[in-house]
């Protein structure tokens, strides 16, 4: 059975009671430990019981006796050794807390962040089993999901743990009670169960469902405990929102608010602080990102602004000769208007269409309401109902400017207009209520049409859930917001699933890119070793070819498997020196006994056939005097030319030298290197300015190579940080900044700015009239 993590050793572990910590810090850590253990121990008991029930059901439903016996054996092992799991898990938690102030290691028991960011050493290189990759992927996926759900709480908790440790704020990776450390501790505690990989993965999923389900609440409880104990009691996260009035009245305060982060927010990197850049956008589509920001405006205020807008438009309209005033039409009753909206809702357009204007929908409603023989339909709405239509019209006009021209999304928004108007006519405070389910669903659908995704990258699994959500509203909306709420909840669950799938896919590509980087670094080190061994040595050309191709693969694989400090690597370097000495012109040194066998064995390990390995070994050991078999060398050279080398399927990371970067390009390059993994970039595609978004999943500070994926986590290309910096300097690429508000919120605020502008213009016009 493959073991991913080393089991806990049997040596005595440090406890909080004996830890070399200040008295108050020790007391607070003991309280935190008691809180976490009291919360998780019962959940772990329920988790084990649920896992045993799951194993029993799997055994009962097994398709053959072999599978059934495997499940029953796993059940027997779990029942036999389950008593050790919870104590080992709590022991690992306590041990992590005792290392809170250990300067050599972080609180999670790992190496410090400074050591982790250092250049990789070859003793870390090794081939990884597929089972280990699968297990690590599952564990990281669980941890990252709970990090995103409890992001703000973990941010504040990291600040408070920094106070306890007398160090800078802890990130979620270093927190002893962070998701990554808790899940890794659980994985280590599961090792004595000695169950198969498949069963361990099932156990991790049950742990996620039973124990980690309330992790966000646990983080809040830990923050509340430390607040009561006066550990940063006033710490909070307050997003700064610069209003137009505040910007004009106090520009100095706005400048400070833009350059200084809020309390509890992560510190800006030096490059970001120097350039005044906003926080980069790193969330997947469907994940929690921008938060709603409410403007305290009631419907009466909005009506006043609309009236001012109409008065100004009337003043600016050219005067025409007076015409006979028609008889005023009877306003359409709200109840009749709602009935007409219900009919139009069910007759909504189905095919792809551009976004419809609310004014056109208003005219269609008026045209079909209360028809009589020979009498015209009523031509007006009541003032309140008309204002609702006008406000929603402004909102949809702003939304239309932010869409990407996706006809399918526009059609869905057209179908949502009728139920949204129905809800707004019933509750005129809807537009001022950011948390209303109708606006949440509208935002989810609208953002799907503004994802900066090219047509060929559109996820076919996205449009169908969007259509189902809109159909659910059309079918079940009866005046209550429950239909919007349930449709949006289903849609959000699906988007979260897509985001998790994209994250898993991205991790696989990142692991592959890191593997290619390690291979490239190993090839470079092997080339350097060959250069050092053959420097100032006169070797036959064919021997040099064999060394630079076949033997270089041997050195590379040895480095990957064993590392630069291993005896195997030192042995291969010694063999290299013996080969050089045996083929050095004029040396006359006989090769050591067994050298040919060592070379042949090493070549077979990198995939050479025994006959070819023997032929290469003879060419490298017979010496320059006898190394003149032209026919055998030609045949061997043809075989080498036809054979693929180690890592030859991946493109080389070494690139042609570029001109030196200017000051602006260097500034862009430094900013990119300071960006977090997962930052989204926009790349200009053509002269019309059409852009596509790509996610910077990973980059290497050693090889300068960067990996980009699309919205589904699929790899779309690699390029150097140098070329990316040059594109940024030319305006062909830019960092996507994190939005403060959702798309619908931004559109609504833009519509309000339009109304405010008309009010200000009316006041200016009145002032001009008074002066004249």
Buried (B, 14 or more C-beta within 10 A) or exposed (E): EEEBBEEBEEEEEBBBEEBEBEEEBBEBBBBBBEBBBEBBBEBBBEBBEBBBEBBEEBBEEBEEEEEBEBBBBBBEBBEEBBEBBBEBBBBBBBBBBBBBBBEEEBBBBBEBBEEEEEEEEBEEBEEEEEBBBBBBBBBBBBBBBBBBBBBBBBBBBBBBBBBBBEBEBBBBBBBBBBBBBBBBBBBBBBBBBBBBBEBBBBBBBBBBEBBBEEBBEBBBBBBEBBBEBEBBEEBEBEEEEBEEEEEEEEEEEBEEBEEEBEEBBEEBBEBBBEBEBBBBBBBBBBBEBBEBBEBEBEBEBBBEBBBBBEBBEEEEEEEEEEEEEEEEEEBBBBEEBBEBBBEBBEEBEEEEBEBBBBEEBBEBBBEEBBEEEEEEBBBEBEEEBBBBBBBBBBBBBBBBEBBBEBBBBBBBBBBBBBBBBBBBBBBBEBBBBBEBBBBBBBBBBBBBBBBBBEEEBBBEEBBEBBBEBBEBBBEBBEEEBEBBBBBBBBBBEBBBEBBBBBBBBBBEBBBBBBBBBBBBBBBBBBBEBBEEBBEEBEBBEBBBBBBBBBBBBBBBBBBBBBBBEBEEBEBBBEBBBBBBBBBBEEBEEEBBEEBBEBBBBBBBEBBBEEEBBBBBBBBBBBBBEEBEBEEEBEEBBEBBEEBEBBBEEBEEBEBEEEEEBEEEBEBBBBBBBBBEEBBBBBBBEEEEEEBBBBBBBBBBEBBBBBBBBBBBBEBBEBBBBBBBBBBBBEEBBBBBEBBBBBBBBBBBBBBBEBBBEBBEBBEEBEEEEEEE
